Amino acid sequence: MLQVARECSAGDGASAARLLSFGEICLLASELQQCYDKETPQPPLLSKLSEKTCGEKKRIERKMSKSSPKYEVFLGGSCNPTTWRQKVAIPMLKDHGISFYNPQVSHWEEALVEVEYQAKQTASVVFIVLDRHTRNVASMVEAAYMAGCRRKLVVVMDSYTGPGQLINGEPISEREYQDLTSGFNTVRDLVERQEIPVFGEITHALNCTAKILREDIYPQDLGSEDDVKPVKYPYLQLDDKLLKIHDAFINTNSEQITLAEAQVVYKMVTNKELTNEELQMIVAFKKGIDIQELNGMELPLGLWDILSRMSQRVIGWAIPRRPVRSISTSSSSSSGSTTSTTNTNNSTSGNSGGRDIYLGGSVGERVTWREELAVPLLLKNGLSYFNPAASSRCSSGRLLPMEAVLMEHSRVLLFVITDTTRGVSAMTLASHYIGLGCNVVLCVQMLTESSLVDGEQLSRHALKDYNRGRTYLVDQAKKDGISVYSDIQEALECAVAKAQAR
């Protein structure tokens, strides 16, 4: 909602874009309070497979030996050259008498794949550290998946220092720094969307892990007494009402509206009547007089007067409004802003009724599969879609609630990870929704030595790291019965067939 308010803010210039009106703040506060008081439940995912389908199709897993040991904690996340396991985690877990599995070994062999998989599946808590000294690609994909599976997950996140930081002795470029930071931001949003707190310190996270095991609770149950603040109701969407108000107000083609028009706008948004007495209260407050002194006085109302009325409050002035551009509910999977675009998504705005296919995955100047392949095929088959790449983009990687809702109101989620991008944020999104049990189609193209990403040649270490993330994603998807392709056209045809079947 704050993002939409910023986009629609009155005034010009960068400073105006950082300001919110009193009316917007009132509306935000009252909407939040109402949702908290009602304990608003999370809406169902349109893309989620049925329990019967999940039972038949998802979880195509390797059978685990009955003698497989069950560790209390699986120490996942950043490996070489990090030392957080040996120096911090293992000594603390031993002090607490907690058993653990450490996947970081001096000599790795193929047989350890199965051992590690079983340890992760049977562990009571999955403990994942994303450390700045590695690219963390596979670890980000793993954390996003585990959050989707609703495992007892403890996540510790560091942050990259900036372009030029050394990873494996190599300085990362500005673009790679942005891609890795975007991946971190996406992971954080996905984890917190499941009400799981994200930790900044390993020792704090380990102490809370001990409490989770000791009291048999979930990380979501931690509170202020643990110095933890989980995100409550992270799925709430508060932007719809603000968008409706702006749309209704702009239809009057005026910076201010009459009292009669105000009643119409109010009813359009709330389906309720705004009484003459309530209108008189607003006018009287604006004039600084008692209602008895009005004597039928007519005073135009501004947009923010209407906003404040929606929040059961009044403000004493009308704020002039510049013409508001038509706001599209499309936003990018790696965007930090909601942008104004024409409707290129072959469907109406909002999330009523849902869309057939979400066109997720890699974005960038060299990523053209949506326009060249997907859209023509979907139009030919009469299918609606949501294209997150239709709007202007930035590199923050934040998953806006608006986009998450649009994604979750698509019947089939298609993710295409191309060989021209690092694809970190896109892979974490795909992994998370696979973990949630959604109807996903996946296309993953491996990077090669000749691959150019944003005009940059990848080093041998970087190539290995980004392909490791791709391999992890493909392997996990196949275990869960997800259709995986390397050819985009084949993946599109599969997504179309799934959408038509649903």
C-alpha positions, 0 to 999 in steps of 0.5 A, a space after each residue: 500500500 505504501 508503494 502504491 501511495 508513493 506512486 500516486 503521491 501528489 507533487 513533483 520531484 524526488 522529495 514528493 515521492 518520499 512523502 505520504 499524506 496524512 490521509 494515506 497514513 490514516 487509511 493504512 493504519 485503520 486498514 491494518 488495525 481492521 485486519 489484525 482485529 479480524 485476524 484475517 486468514 491467508 487466502 488460498 493459492 489458485 495455483 496450489 495443487 489439490 491434496 490428492 494431486 500432491 499425494 500422487 504427483 509431488 513428493 517423488 522422493 527417494 525412500 529413506 532407510 528406517 535406520 537413518 539417524 534423525 538429527 535435531 539440526 541440519 546445518 545448511 547454507 554457505 560452505 567453503 571458505 566459511 568457518 561459521 559451523 566449526 567456530 560458532 555453530 558446532 561448539 554452541 550446539 554441543 554446549 546445548 546437547 543438540 545433535 546436528 549434521 554438518 554437510 561441510 566436509 574436507 573430502 566430498 564424494 557422490 555417496 554423500 548426496 544421499 546422506 545429506 538428503 536424508 539428514 535434511 529430511 529428518 532433521 527437526 530444524 533446518 538451520 541456514 546461514 547465508 554468509 557474504 563470503 560466498 555467492 550462496 546461490 544454491 543456499 538461497 534456492 534451498 532456503 526459499 524451498 524450505 520456507 515454502 515447505 513450512 519446515 521449522 526453518 531458522 535463517 541467518 542472513 548477512 549482506 554483501 558489502 558492495 561492488 568489488 567485494 572479493 568472493 573466491 578471491 575475485 572482485 564482483 562487478 556492480 551488476 553481480 552485486 545487484 543480482 546477489 543482493 536482489 536474491 537476498 532481498 527475495 529470500 528475505 521477503 519469501 521467508 517473512 511471507 511465511 511469518 518466519 523471522 530472519 536473524 542477523 546474528 548466528 549466536 542469537 539464531 542458535 539460542 532461539 533454535 535451542 528454545 524451538 527444540 526444547 519447547 517444541 515450537 515453530 520459529 513463528 512462535 518466537 516473540 519479543 521476549 526472544 528479541 525476535 519480531 516475526 512479521 504478522 499477517 505478511 500476506 495482507 494486501 492493503 493497496 486495493 482500496 487505495 487504488 480504487 479510491 484513486 481510480 474513482 476520484 480521477 474519473 471526476 476529472 477535477 482536483 476537487 469534488 463536490 459533496 454529492 460526488 464525494 458520496 458517489 466515490 465513497 459508495 463506489 469504493 466501500 459499497 456503503 453510504 456516506 451520510 449528509 451528517 458525516 459530510 457536514 462533519 468533514 466540511 465543518 472541520 475543514 472550515 474550523 466551525 461548528 456544524 450548526 454554522 454551516 447553513 447549507 454551505 458547499 465546500 469542495 473536497 480533495 482526494 485526501 479528505 476522502 482518504 481520511 473519511 475511509 479511515 473514519 477520520 477527518 483532516 482539515 485541509 484539501 491537498 491539491 492533486 496532480 493528474 494521477 496516471 492509470 495504475 497497473 497492478 503489474 509489477 516485476 518479480 525483481 522490482 522495488 516499485 509499482 509502475 504505470 503501464 498499459 494493460 499488456 496482460 490480456 486480463 483485467 486489473 486486480 485479482 478477481 477471477 485470476 489468470 491462467 499463466 504467470 510468466 515468471 523467471 529471468 528478466 533483462 534486455 536480452 530476455 525476449 521469450 515472453 514477447 516473442 514466444 509466450 504471448 503469441 501462443 497464449 493469445 492463440 489459445 485464448 489464455 490470460 496471463 500476468 507478465 511481471 516483466 511488462 513494467 519498468 524494473 529496478 534491481 532491488 529484488 523485493 517481492 511486493 505483496 501486489 505481485 505475490 497476490 497476482 502470482 498466487 492468483 494464477 493457475 499455472 506458474 511458469 518459470 524460465 531461467 535463461 542462459 543469459 542471466 544469473 537468475 538468482 531471484 527467479 530461481 528462489 521464487 520458483 523454488 519457493 512456490 514448488 515448496 508450497 505445492 503449486 502448479 509449476 512448470 520449470 525451464 532451466 538453461 545451464 550456463 556455459 563458458 561462452 555465456 555472457 551475462 549483462 555483457 560480462 564473461 563469468 569466471 570459472 568459480 562464478 560459472 560453477 556457483 550459478 550452475 550449482 544453484 540451477 542443478 539444486 533447483 532442477 533436482 528438487 523440482 524433479 523430486 517433487 514431480 515438477 515438469 522440467 525442461 531446457 527448451 522454452 517452447 516445450 515448457 510453454 506448451 506444457 504450461 498451456 496444456 496444464 492451464 487448459 486442463 485446469 
